[in-house]
Amino acid sequence: MKGTPHHHVGEPTRPFAPPPSDQGTETLVDEPAAAPLSPQLASALATELLRRAEEDRELMREAATAPSAERRRRVAECHRDNAEALAAVVRRYGWPTTDLVGGPASTAALMILLHAPDLDFRLRCRDLIAQATADGRCPAVHFAYIADHCAVEQGEPQYYGTRINPATLRPYPVRRPQTLDERRQDVGLGPLEEQMRALRLHG
């Protein structure tokens, strides 16, 4: 994923158009406006997001290298704790966009979100990311990853082919595959075949 680590959405009219309301979006309507974020606090949040994402990566590497029930438990606990911390940030300040916390920390927030166990939370943040992308405050590729992730979780075809089935090492079903690479280009992704070659090379 370029610049990124490693759900019922409507057909978007543009790559990052916010999807129509569904089961996960209604709670956004009455949320208070995001609190102001001082430079010092933004820096502290960025540091914490990066730390949590790195801990996630390290625990997952350990679990993949030497699987065990204890390591799987630690990964699940990390995902749960990270998601709770991210939810607290989102409730107070909104989605951690690149203009608030910087690109690396915003990408770290996305990684934490992709591993969050609560689908409703992922759906709500997907819509926040869609709006932030439309406003130029997040890379479009961030929306591509969370939109695909949510679609697959809901048993629907994904839009950009970013979610790979670990059993087959092929993308989960994609809607309108004949125009897939055009959509990928719109969000800054290369052709799917390039992604698959890279996966095979490093797999």
C-alpha positions in Angstrom: 0.0 0.0 0.0 1.4 3.4 -0.9 1.8 5.4 2.2 -0.3 3.0 4.2 0.3 -0.2 6.3 0.4 -3.3 4.7 -18.2 -1.9 5.1 -22.7 -1.4 3.2 -21.4 1.4 1.1 -23.1 3.0 -1.9 -21.5 3.1 -5.3 -19.3 6.2 -5.1 -19.7 8.8 -7.8 -16.1 9.8 -7.3 -13.2 7.9 -5.7 -13.7 9.4 -2.3 -17.4 10.5 -2.3 -19.0 9.9 1.1 -21.3 6.9 0.9 -24.9 7.2 1.7 -26.1 6.8 5.3 -26.3 3.2 6.6 -26.2 1.3 9.9 -23.0 2.9 11.0 -23.4 6.5 10.1 -26.4 7.9 12.0 -24.5 8.5 15.2 -22.3 11.0 13.3 -25.1 13.5 12.9 -25.3 14.6 16.5 -21.6 14.5 17.3 -20.2 17.7 18.7 -17.7 19.8 16.7 -14.1 18.6 17.1 -12.2 20.3 19.9 -9.3 22.5 18.9 -5.9 20.8 18.7 -2.9 22.8 19.8 0.5 22.0 18.1 1.8 20.5 21.3 -1.2 18.2 21.6 -1.1 17.3 17.9 2.5 16.2 18.3 1.7 14.1 21.4 -1.2 12.4 19.6 1.0 11.7 16.6 3.7 10.1 18.8 1.1 8.0 20.5 -0.5 6.8 17.3 2.9 5.9 15.8 3.8 4.0 19.0 0.6 2.1 19.0 0.9 1.2 15.3 4.4 0.0 15.8 3.5 -2.1 18.8 0.7 -3.7 16.6 3.2 -4.5 13.8 5.7 -6.0 16.2 3.1 -8.2 17.9 1.8 -9.4 14.6 5.3 -10.2 13.3 5.9 -12.2 16.5 2.6 -14.1 16.1 3.3 -14.8 12.4 6.9 -16.0 13.1 6.0 -18.3 16.0 2.2 -18.7 16.4 0.8 -19.5 19.8 -2.4 -19.0 21.7 -0.7 -16.5 24.0 0.6 -14.4 21.1 -2.8 -14.4 19.4 -4.3 -13.2 22.7 -1.8 -10.4 22.9 -2.5 -9.3 19.3 -6.2 -9.3 20.0 -5.7 -7.3 23.2 -3.5 -4.8 21.4 -6.1 -4.4 18.6 -8.9 -3.8 21.2 -6.8 -1.4 23.3 -5.7 0.6 20.2 -9.2 0.8 18.9 -10.5 2.2 22.2 -7.7 4.8 22.3 -8.4 5.8 18.7 -12.1 6.0 19.4 -11.4 8.5 22.3 -9.3 10.6 19.9 -12.0 10.6 17.2 -14.8 11.5 19.7 -12.8 14.5 20.9 -10.9 15.7 17.9 -12.4 14.0 14.8 -10.5 11.8 12.5 -6.7 12.3 12.8 -6.1 13.8 9.4 -2.8 14.5 7.8 -3.1 18.3 8.4 -3.7 17.6 12.2 -1.1 15.0 13.0 1.0 14.6 9.9 1.0 11.9 7.2 2.8 9.1 9.1 0.5 9.4 12.2 -2.6 9.6 10.1 -1.5 6.4 8.3 -0.9 4.8 11.7 -4.4 5.7 12.7 -5.7 4.0 9.6 -3.7 0.9 10.4 -5.2 0.9 13.9 -8.7 1.3 12.4 -8.3 -1.6 10.0 -7.5 -3.8 12.9 -10.3 -2.5 15.1 -12.8 -5.3 16.2 -15.9 -3.1 16.1 -17.4 -2.9 12.6 -19.7 0.0 13.5 -16.7 2.0 14.6 -14.9 1.3 11.3 -18.0 2.3 9.4 -18.3 5.6 11.2 -14.6 6.3 10.7 -14.9 5.3 7.0 -17.4 8.1 6.5 -15.2 10.6 8.4 -12.2 9.6 6.2 -14.4 9.9 3.1 -15.2 13.5 4.0 -11.6 14.3 5.0 -10.5 13.0 1.6 -13.0 15.1 -0.2 -11.8 18.1 1.7 -8.1 17.3 0.8 -7.2 16.5 4.4 -6.4 12.8 3.9 -4.9 10.9 0.9 -7.6 9.2 -1.2 -5.8 5.9 -0.8 -6.8 5.9 2.9 -10.4 5.9 1.9 -9.7 3.1 -0.6 -8.4 0.8 2.0 -11.1 1.4 4.6 -13.9 1.3 2.0 -12.6 -2.1 0.8 -12.1 -3.4 4.3 -15.7 -2.5 5.3 -17.2 -3.9 2.1 -15.5 -7.3 2.5 -16.6 -7.4 6.2 -20.2 -6.9 5.1 -19.9 -9.6 2.4 -20.0 -7.1 -0.5 -17.7 -6.6 -3.4 -14.8 -4.2 -2.8 -14.1 -1.2 -4.9 -10.3 -1.0 -5.3 -9.1 -4.6 -4.8 -6.9 -3.8 -1.8 -8.2 -6.6 0.4 -6.5 -9.9 -0.3 -7.8 -13.3 0.8 -5.0 -14.9 2.7 -6.2 -18.4 1.7 -6.0 -17.8 -2.0 -3.7 -14.8 -2.2 -6.1 -13.2 -4.6 -8.3 -10.2 -4.0 -11.8 -10.7 -2.5 -14.5 -10.1 -5.1 -14.4 -6.7 -6.8 -17.4 -4.8 -8.2 -17.1 -3.7 -11.9 -13.7 -5.4 -12.4 -13.5 -4.0 -15.9 -12.9 -0.5 -14.6 -10.9 -1.6 -11.4 -7.6 -0.2 -12.5 -9.2 3.2 -13.4 -10.5 3.4 -9.9 -7.2 2.4 -8.5 -5.4 5.1 -10.5 -7.9 7.7 -9.2 -6.8 7.1 -5.6 -3.1 6.7 -6.3 -2.8 2.9 -6.6 -1.0 1.1 -9.4 -2.7 -1.6 -11.5 -3.9 -4.6 -9.6 -1.5 -6.9 -11.4 1.5 -4.9 -10.1 0.1 -5.4 -6.5 -0.2 -9.1 -7.1 3.3 -9.4 -8.5 4.7 -7.6 -5.5 2.7 -9.9 -3.2 4.0 -13.0 -4.9 7.6 -11.6 -4.8 7.5 -10.9 -1.1 5.1 -13.7 -0.1 
